[in-house]
Amino acid sequence: MAEPADGREPGSTAVVSPSGAPPRHGCVGRFAPSPTGPLHAGSLVAALASWLDAHAHGGRWLVRIEDVDTPRCIPGADRAILAQLDACGLRPDAPPVWQSQRADLYQAALDRMRDAGLAYPCGCSRRDIEEAQAARGLVRGRHAALPYPGTCRDGLHGKPARAWRLRTDRDAAGRALAGPVRWTDRDHGAQAQDVEREVGDFVLRRADGLWAYQLAVVVDDAAQGVTDVVRGLDLLDNTPRQILLQRALGLPTPRYLHTPLVAGADGQKLSKQNGAQAFDAARPLASLRQAARVLGLREAPGAQQPAEALSAWTAEWKTRYRPTDPAGPGDPPRAALSTMRT
């Protein structure tokens, strides 16, 4: 890659742990919003959780603007997001980075996987995939995607290339990948997913030429030295795909912690797609207290300023989440979806 995987200056020697464990030079967390609008109450929960986790363990907190999906980005939303975070006292420990400025890193990663025989061009449209799976008796459910059947693994069969995909059936040494990807979430315990069966070979570069989320996030987490990914529970099932990419690129695997989601008035996950409104940055302490309740934290009743509340919650977080101790079988998972209405 064009940038060392552990975030050091170009030209220095990077050492990647053969075990895939996060590097041992301190906790690095991140918050990575997409600039498709201002932050809402659910976004603030993820931002607060990731900030608390990094600072509770003496680490650094980074902000990355995930703007690779340019058609969905709103001009000025990135500046609005940074201003909202600043109003809440959630300030990054290094200048923010923008994914739209990092295409060379993503191309270098794709080239490496292509040269290793792990990435290949695909000429299939969504209709092609549905027809191929229908022939096998599989029909796409509502709000669900069919797993890719591997049609183009052995060539394009006369079709023009549309996208690039990662092989999920073998590793860089050509060995078959048997069984599910297994990992441990720091809150929700042991997890597993058979990516080949449930997702199939997934997209690295889209048919419209844009970089896929999965590739960009893996490359950036490694380049920035992220050791602990703290994000919303809706991204839990993205984790096994990202672990496969980390393995394909020889990158460390961070620790993962997925936080509760916030429900809207309709009971569905609050999101920009269903009209979620920006949280009130003019009343940052009240907004932070609302987010803290979702995370199961005390309200820090004596706090008069965001900094005072953040200090109290940092101490509380440190006793609840130790990054070296993922949740075990005896640790009950916390609520997946907050019933808080906005």
C-alpha positions as CSV (number, residue, x, y, z in Angstrom):
1,M,0.0,0.0,0.0
2,A,1.0,3.6,-0.4
3,E,0.8,4.2,3.3
4,P,2.1,2.0,6.1
5,A,-0.7,-0.1,7.7
6,D,0.1,1.0,11.2
7,G,-0.2,4.7,10.5
8,R,3.5,5.5,10.7
9,E,5.2,7.9,8.3
10,P,6.0,6.6,4.8
11,G,9.4,5.0,4.6
12,S,9.3,3.5,8.1
13,T,9.1,-0.2,8.6
14,A,5.7,-1.5,9.5
15,V,5.3,-4.8,11.4
16,V,2.1,-6.7,11.0
17,S,1.2,-9.2,13.7
18,P,1.0,-12.7,12.2
19,S,-1.8,-13.4,14.6
20,G,-3.9,-10.5,13.2
21,A,-4.1,-9.0,16.7
22,P,-4.3,-5.2,17.0
23,P,-0.9,-3.5,17.4
24,R,0.2,-3.0,21.0
25,H,1.1,0.7,20.9
26,G,-2.1,2.1,22.4
27,C,-5.8,2.2,21.7
28,V,-6.9,4.1,18.6
29,G,-10.6,4.6,17.9
30,R,-12.5,6.4,15.2
31,F,-15.8,7.8,14.2
32,A,-16.5,7.6,10.5
33,P,-19.7,9.4,9.4
34,S,-21.0,9.7,5.9
35,P,-21.7,13.4,4.9
36,T,-25.2,12.7,3.7
37,G,-26.6,15.1,6.2
38,P,-26.0,16.3,9.7
39,L,-25.7,13.9,12.6
40,H,-28.9,12.7,14.3
41,A,-29.4,11.2,17.7
42,G,-28.4,7.7,16.6
43,S,-25.2,9.1,15.0
44,L,-24.3,10.9,18.3
45,V,-24.6,7.6,20.2
46,A,-21.9,6.0,18.0
47,A,-19.7,9.1,18.2
48,L,-20.0,9.3,21.9
49,A,-19.3,5.6,22.4
50,S,-16.2,5.6,20.2
51,W,-14.9,8.8,21.9
52,L,-15.4,7.4,25.4
53,D,-13.8,4.1,24.5
54,A,-10.6,5.6,23.1
55,H,-10.2,8.1,26.0
56,A,-11.2,5.7,28.7
57,H,-8.2,3.6,27.7
58,G,-5.7,6.4,27.2
59,G,-5.9,6.3,23.5
60,R,-6.5,8.6,20.5
61,W,-9.8,9.3,18.8
62,L,-9.9,10.0,15.0
63,V,-12.6,11.3,12.7
64,R,-12.8,10.1,9.1
65,I,-15.3,11.5,6.6
66,E,-16.6,8.5,4.6
67,D,-17.5,10.3,1.4
68,V,-16.7,7.7,-1.3
69,D,-20.4,7.4,-2.2
70,T,-20.3,10.8,-3.8
71,P,-23.8,10.9,-5.3
72,R,-25.3,10.6,-1.8
73,C,-23.1,13.3,-0.2
74,I,-24.5,16.7,0.5
75,P,-22.2,19.7,0.0
76,G,-21.3,21.2,3.4
77,A,-22.5,18.2,5.4
78,D,-19.0,17.4,6.4
79,R,-18.4,20.8,7.9
80,A,-21.7,20.6,9.7
81,I,-20.8,17.3,11.2
82,L,-17.5,18.5,12.5
83,A,-19.2,21.6,14.0
84,Q,-21.7,19.4,15.7
85,L,-19.0,17.2,17.2
86,D,-17.0,20.3,18.3
87,A,-20.1,21.7,20.1
88,C,-20.3,18.5,22.1
89,G,-16.7,18.5,23.0
90,L,-15.9,15.5,20.8
91,R,-12.8,16.8,19.2
92,P,-10.4,14.4,17.2
93,D,-6.8,14.0,18.3
94,A,-5.6,14.4,14.7
95,P,-6.9,16.3,11.7
96,P,-9.9,14.5,10.0
97,V,-9.3,12.7,6.8
98,W,-11.7,12.4,3.8
99,Q,-12.0,9.1,1.9
100,S,-12.5,10.9,-1.4
101,Q,-8.8,11.9,-1.1
102,R,-7.5,8.4,-0.6
103,A,-8.4,6.6,-3.9
104,D,-4.7,5.6,-4.5
105,L,-4.7,3.6,-1.3
106,Y,-7.8,1.7,-2.3
107,Q,-6.5,1.0,-5.8
108,A,-3.2,-0.3,-4.4
109,A,-5.1,-2.7,-2.2
110,L,-7.3,-3.9,-5.1
111,D,-4.1,-4.4,-7.2
112,R,-2.6,-6.5,-4.4
113,M,-5.6,-8.8,-4.2
114,R,-5.9,-9.0,-8.0
115,D,-2.3,-10.1,-8.2
116,A,-2.8,-12.7,-5.5
117,G,-5.8,-14.1,-7.4
118,L,-8.3,-13.0,-4.7
119,A,-10.0,-10.2,-6.7
120,Y,-11.6,-10.6,-10.1
121,P,-13.7,-8.5,-12.5
122,C,-17.5,-9.3,-12.6
123,G,-19.9,-8.6,-15.4
124,C,-23.1,-9.5,-13.6
125,S,-26.0,-7.2,-13.1
126,R,-28.4,-7.5,-10.3
127,R,-30.9,-9.1,-12.7
128,D,-28.2,-11.7,-13.7
129,I,-27.7,-12.6,-10.1
130,E,-31.4,-12.9,-9.4
131,E,-31.8,-15.1,-12.5
132,A,-28.9,-17.3,-11.5
133,Q,-30.2,-17.8,-8.0
134,A,-33.8,-18.3,-9.2
135,A,-32.5,-21.2,-11.2
136,R,-31.3,-22.7,-7.9
137,G,-34.6,-22.0,-6.3
138,L,-33.6,-18.9,-4.4
139,V,-35.7,-15.8,-4.4
140,R,-34.7,-12.4,-3.0
141,G,-36.7,-11.5,0.1
142,R,-37.9,-8.0,1.0
143,H,-34.9,-5.7,2.0
144,A,-32.5,-8.6,1.4
145,A,-29.8,-9.3,-1.1
146,L,-29.1,-12.6,-2.7
147,P,-25.6,-14.1,-2.2
148,Y,-23.4,-13.8,-5.3
149,P,-23.2,-17.2,-6.9
150,G,-19.6,-16.8,-8.2
151,T,-20.6,-16.7,-11.8
152,C,-17.5,-14.7,-12.9
153,R,-14.9,-16.4,-10.8
154,D,-13.6,-18.3,-13.8
155,G,-14.0,-15.5,-16.3
156,L,-16.4,-12.9,-17.7
157,H,-17.9,-15.3,-20.3
158,G,-18.0,-12.6,-23.0
159,K,-19.6,-9.9,-20.7
160,P,-17.9,-6.5,-20.1
161,A,-16.5,-6.0,-16.7
162,R,-18.7,-4.0,-14.4
163,A,-17.4,-4.4,-10.9
164,W,-14.6,-6.1,-8.9
165,R,-15.3,-8.8,-6.3
166,L,-13.4,-10.6,-3.6
167,R,-13.2,-14.4,-3.6
168,T,-14.6,-15.7,-0.4
169,D,-13.8,-19.4,-1.1
170,R,-10.0,-19.3,-0.7
171,D,-7.1,-17.4,0.8
172,A,-4.0,-15.9,-0.9
173,A,-2.2,-19.2,-0.7
174,G,-5.0,-20.9,-2.6
175,R,-6.3,-22.8,0.4
176,A,-10.0,-23.4,0.6
177,L,-11.8,-21.3,3.3
178,A,-14.0,-23.8,5.1
179,G,-16.6,-22.8,7.6
180,P,-17.7,-19.5,9.0
181,V,-15.6,-16.5,10.0
182,R,-15.6,-16.3,13.8
183,W,-14.9,-13.3,16.0
184,T,-15.8,-11.9,19.4
185,D,-17.7,-8.6,19.8
186,R,-16.7,-6.9,23.0
187,D,-20.4,-6.5,24.0
188,H,-22.3,-9.2,22.2
189,G,-19.9,-12.1,22.6
190,A,-19.0,-14.8,20.1
191,Q,-20.2,-14.2,16.5
192,A,-19.9,-16.3,13.3
193,Q,-21.0,-15.9,9.6
194,D,-20.3,-18.1,6.6
195,V,-19.6,-15.3,4.2
196,E,-19.4,-17.4,1.1
197,R,-22.8,-19.0,1.7
198,E,-24.7,-16.0,3.2
199,V,-23.1,-13.1,1.2
200,G,-21.0,-14.6,-1.6
201,D,-18.1,-12.9,-3.3
202,F,-18.7,-9.2,-2.4
203,V,-18.0,-6.0,-4.3
204,L,-14.7,-4.1,-3.9
205,R,-15.3,-1.6,-6.7
206,R,-18.8,-0.9,-7.9
207,A,-20.1,-0.9,-11.4
208,D,-20.3,2.9,-11.3
209,G,-16.6,3.1,-10.6
210,L,-17.0,4.1,-6.9
211,W,-15.1,2.3,-4.2
212,A,-17.2,-0.1,-2.1
213,Y,-17.6,0.7,1.6
214,Q,-16.0,-2.6,2.7
215,L,-12.7,-2.1,1.0
216,A,-12.4,1.6,1.9
217,V,-13.1,1.1,5.6
218,V,-10.6,-1.8,5.9
219,V,-7.8,0.1,4.1
220,D,-8.4,3.2,6.2
221,D,-8.7,1.5,9.5
222,A,-5.3,-0.2,8.9
223,A,-3.6,3.0,7.5
224,Q,-4.8,5.0,10.5
225,G,-3.7,2.3,13.0
226,V,-7.2,1.8,14.4
227,T,-7.2,-0.8,17.1
228,D,-10.8,-0.6,18.3
229,V,-13.9,-0.1,16.1
230,V,-16.9,1.1,18.1
231,R,-20.0,1.6,15.9
232,G,-23.7,0.9,15.6
233,L,-25.2,-2.6,15.8
234,D,-26.5,-2.3,12.3
235,L,-22.9,-2.8,11.1
236,L,-22.4,-6.0,13.0
237,D,-22.9,-8.2,10.0
238,N,-20.3,-6.2,8.0
239,T,-17.6,-7.4,10.3
240,P,-16.9,-10.8,8.8
241,R,-16.5,-9.4,5.3
242,Q,-14.0,-6.9,6.7
243,I,-12.1,-9.6,8.5
244,L,-11.8,-11.5,5.3
245,L,-10.4,-8.4,3.6
246,Q,-8.0,-7.9,6.4
247,R,-6.7,-11.4,6.0
248,A,-6.5,-11.1,2.3
249,L,-4.3,-7.9,2.7
250,G,-2.3,-9.2,5.6
251,L,-3.6,-6.5,7.9
252,P,-4.3,-6.6,11.7
253,T,-7.9,-7.2,12.8
254,P,-9.2,-4.5,15.2
255,R,-11.3,-5.3,18.2
256,Y,-15.0,-4.7,17.6
257,L,-17.8,-3.3,19.8
258,H,-21.3,-2.7,18.4
259,T,-23.5,-0.3,20.3
260,P,-27.4,-0.1,20.6
261,L,-29.4,1.6,17.9
262,V,-31.9,4.4,18.4
263,A,-35.5,3.8,17.2
264,G,-37.6,6.5,15.6
265,A,-41.3,7.0,16.3
266,D,-42.2,4.2,13.9
267,G,-40.0,1.7,15.8
268,Q,-37.5,1.4,13.1
269,K,-33.8,2.3,13.3
270,L,-33.3,6.1,13.2
271,S,-31.5,7.0,10.0
272,K,-31.1,9.8,7.5
273,Q,-33.0,7.7,4.9
274,N,-36.2,7.8,7.1
275,G,-36.0,11.5,7.8
276,A,-34.1,11.6,11.0
277,Q,-33.5,15.2,12.1
278,A,-30.2,16.7,13.3
279,F,-29.7,16.5,17.1
280,D,-29.8,19.8,18.9
281,A,-26.2,21.1,18.9
282,A,-27.3,24.3,20.5
283,R,-28.0,22.2,23.6
284,P,-25.1,19.9,23.6
285,L,-25.2,18.6,27.1
286,A,-28.9,17.6,26.8
287,S,-28.1,15.8,23.5
288,L,-25.1,14.0,25.1
289,R,-27.2,12.9,28.0
290,Q,-29.8,11.5,25.7
291,A,-27.0,9.5,23.9
292,A,-25.5,8.4,27.2
293,R,-28.9,6.9,28.3
294,V,-28.9,4.8,25.2
295,L,-25.5,3.5,26.1
296,G,-26.7,2.7,29.6
297,L,-24.6,5.3,31.3
298,R,-25.6,7.5,34.2
299,E,-26.7,11.0,33.4
300,A,-23.8,12.8,35.2
301,P,-26.4,15.0,37.1
302,G,-23.8,17.3,38.6
303,A,-22.3,18.2,35.2
304,Q,-22.9,21.8,34.0
305,Q,-20.8,21.5,30.8
306,P,-20.2,18.8,28.2
307,A,-16.6,18.4,29.4
308,E,-17.7,17.6,32.9
309,A,-20.2,15.0,31.7
310,L,-17.6,13.5,29.3
311,S,-15.1,13.1,32.2
312,A,-17.7,11.3,34.4
313,W,-18.8,9.0,31.5
314,T,-15.1,8.2,30.6
315,A,-14.5,6.9,34.1
316,E,-17.7,4.8,34.0
317,W,-16.9,3.4,30.6
318,K,-13.5,2.3,31.7
319,T,-15.0,0.1,34.3
320,R,-17.5,-1.5,31.9
321,Y,-15.5,-2.0,28.7
322,R,-11.9,-3.3,28.8
323,P,-10.5,-3.6,25.3
324,T,-8.5,-6.7,26.1
325,D,-11.5,-8.5,27.6
326,P,-14.2,-9.2,25.0
327,A,-17.6,-10.3,26.2
328,G,-17.7,-14.0,27.1
329,P,-20.5,-16.5,27.2
330,G,-21.6,-15.4,30.6
331,D,-21.9,-11.7,29.7
332,P,-25.5,-10.9,28.8
333,P,-25.7,-8.7,25.7
334,R,-27.2,-5.2,26.1
335,A,-30.3,-4.2,24.3
336,A,-29.9,-4.1,20.5
337,L,-32.5,-1.4,19.9
338,S,-33.2,1.5,22.2
339,T,-36.9,2.4,22.6
340,M,-36.0,6.0,22.9
341,R,-38.2,8.1,20.7
342,T,-36.9,11.2,19.0
